[in-house]
Amino acid sequence: MTEDLFVAAWKKGIQKVGAEFFNIKASSLDAAQKKWQLEPNYAFIQSAMGGYSHGKQVLLAMMYSFFNPEAGQKLLEKTQTPNFVQALSILNKEGRNIIAQLWLHHAGW
């Protein structure tokens, strides 16, 4: 149940930031049922995120932190928001809700 709720929130995050940042290992985003089918693509995120809004960069970095906390921290630092509190202040309500749901239902990757 917890993983299902995490995956549902993860999909909302993917829809908000864009599927191009993720390696979708299912026929579609909707068809994916497990988090390992929706792993983020670090190399692409790192190279492409600078061209997007600050809010999108921060949401991507925060989402990546659930997958790999150390690399996610580096991405947050790259966005000039070096901690979770600062990062949350950048996000709009939808982004904060996505992160809150991920946090509530995260049981490790």
N, C-alpha and C positions, 0 to 999 in steps of 0.2 A: 504493500500500500504506500509506504513512504517513498519507495523508488518511483512508483507511478506518479505521485504528486511532484516529485523532483523533476521527472521527465516532462510533465505538463508545463511546469514553470520554465524549464530549459527551452522548450519549444517556443514559448511566448518570447523569451529572450532572443532566440534565433530569428523569429519573425520580426522583431523590432530592429535588430542590428543588421540582419541580412544573412541568408544561407551561404553566401559565398565565403564566409569566414569559417565554415565548418566542413568536415569530411562526413558527408551523410552516407552511411553504409546501409541504406534501405532504398526501396524504390522511390520514396519521397519522404519529405519531412513528416507528413501525417502518418505514413506507414511505420516509421520508426517507433519501437516500443521500449527500447533499452538505451540507457545513456551512452554505452559504448558505441552505439550506432550514430551518435551525434557528437563526436569528439571535435574540439576546436582545432584549427590548423594554425599552429603557432607561427610558422614561417610567414604565412600569408598575412596573419594579423599584424605581426611586427613590421612587415614591409609596407602594408597598405593603410594602416590605421591613421597615420598622420594626415591624410587627406580628408578626414571626416570631422564632423563637429566634435567639440570637446565632450559633450554629453555621450555621444556614441562611443568615443574612445574610452571613456571611463567605464561605461557599461560593459564593453568588450573586455577590458582589463579585469573588472570585478568578476565577470562570468568566468574568465580564464582561471582566476584564482581558485575556483571550486575544482577545476581539473588539475592544476599544478600551482600550489600556493607560492612557491618561490618565483617561478616565471611570471605568475600573475602580479606579484609585487613589483617586478622589474617593469612590467607594462604600466602599472599605476605610476611608478616614478617617471616613466617616459611621458606620461600625460600631465606631469607637474602636480599630481594629487597623490602624495606618498602614503596616505593612510585611508582606512575605510571611512572614517568620519568625514574627512574632507571630500572623499569620493561621493559619498551619499548626498552631500550638499549640492553637488553638481547635477545629479540626476533629477529628472522630472518625476512626477508622482507614479507614472507607469513604470519607469525604470526602478524606482525604490521598491515598488510592490513586487516586481520580478525578483530583485535581490532578496527581499524579505522572504518570499516563498522558497527560493533556493536555499536560503539559510535554514529555514525551519525544517526542510525535508532532506537536507544533505546528510548522507550516511557514508561519505567517502566515495571516491571514484573507483 
